[in-house]
Amino acid sequence: MRFDDSLRTVLSADQGPGYGAQSAWRQIVDLLGRGRIPVDAVDEAMARLRDLRDRVPVQVRAASGRALAFARPPAALVAFFATDTLAIAAPVLRTATLDEAAWLDLLGALTPATRSVVRQRRDLPAGVVRALESFGATDFALSDASAGAATVEEPAAAPADEAEPAPIQPIVLVPDAPLSPTPFVALGEVARGLPVVAEALRRADEEPATPSEPPRYEIADLVARIEAFNRDREDQPATTPPAPIEAGFRFETDVTGTIRWVEGVARAALVGVSIARPGIHGVVRIDAGVAAAFHRRGAFCDLRLEVEGLSDAAGSWRIAGTPIFEPASGRFTGFHGAGRRPLRHESAAPLGPRSTMSEGLRQLVHELRTPANAVAGFAELIETELLGPVADAYRQRASAIRSQASGLLTAIDDLDTAARIEGQALELRPGAVPLGDLAARLATDLAPLARQRGATLTLSGEEAVAATDDRAAERLMARLLATLVSAASAGERIGITVHPSGEHAIVAFDRPRALADLSGDALFSLDGIGEGEDGAPLLGAGFTLRLVRNLAVELGGALSIEPDRLVLRLPALRDRAADHTPGVAPSPSA
């Protein structure tokens, strides 16, 4: 199937408040980012984006900005996102690819905060780097809103009868002062501003000094303190963070509660978020209990964290953290913490807007399923000649229509499952599912697709029984295996390994070469893998993998991405796991 996604089609659709405006915004940004709008229509598209911006929530604008990381947006679109809030502008500025002239035109319109994002890049043309340096100390000056974090004293005017020049006044940094929400210069930015300091020292050296008392250079003292701090930090033993938890992540904050380090999931959504303030931070929502624990410098456990977006950090988490204090002085330095996926009984109540959207999607799915079933039924009547004999050409066309209608119904079922997960309306019936038998049956069903791709499927390991819903488990594994087979190339072997592991039943799938070098963010944003092939996911590999990940969480498990394979973990059935004889007979090679 092909959909008309031209600009005229998008502009003619409903763009009223709510879902209509959000849908139009996403489509126009996607068309612009992928270069699918003619040059003479770019101005019209940008004008429509400016008109829609106030009607589109921050979360949606931020998600569309992060999606541009896999495209090459034009300079006009980059400049448009760069004028938005920092949470929306930063992902675009970190990944945009522009020529030198476009960067130079853009720099003047950026704020100090957004220019600081551009300064972190190491792939800019030399002319752009020089232009950034020309802004000098203006990007490092703190506004009045930052009072308490740092103050800069104005130099006092020298008396008229005093011959010696006024000394350079010190920059006073208050170590324990709270930081304002405005981005503020870090030590790396101070180091980048050292040429300005050196120039000030050179000018001071050229001025005459009285022989009785040499002038003092407090800025030089500040530079020396920075160097001493870096030396002392390298000499100090590293603090051991808490041990990682399975299918989770670890994080670390500074003294203000801002997350500075993340390991285990994509960092972009979490780094820079403050646990000291509850509520919404761009695409992240934090439980108020976390902020309460931070302010009393106490530990917290199993509190909620919600992350929007398409990365492997998206979804619901339960986080725990412990305050860290310097052993020598007892000074508070931040939090170490870890996050895990919630269990089924820990799921939070659905958010209002998301629930409304899922209800609308389920209604749309219902409207689509009825005509698709009718088309498939009439095609089958013609193919089987139940209404009378027909020519071979018509029978072949009816067979093709029935096959495509079947694929469309599969996509409709996937949309319905995604909507039920979104609205927390998925009906599950706990039972015992032998994963080895299920994997063998699915490998046999997908053997024709594997032969068409020139690949083979092999099954090995031990029998493992999962305590989960049989229909959901079959849908999950079938969609995942079909996506991997669709991405396979001639001569490849996709191994399926089943085995029990403590409280989990494990199914590991080898990653084909086409997916071998992709991270979690890239895997969940795939498009076009296996397009046109029988059995390939109609809605795209990225959508299918996101559906598999979310469905695994609903079943009390997780989908983890390892360097050479995808690992599915489901809750094991303890009381029956020992009753099964080890040894899964390998399925015939496809």
Summary of the structure (lengths in Angstrom):
residues: 590
radius of gyration: 29.5
end to end distance: 27.8
largest distance: 116.6
contacts: 1733
relative contact order: 0.06
helix: 46%
strand: 16%
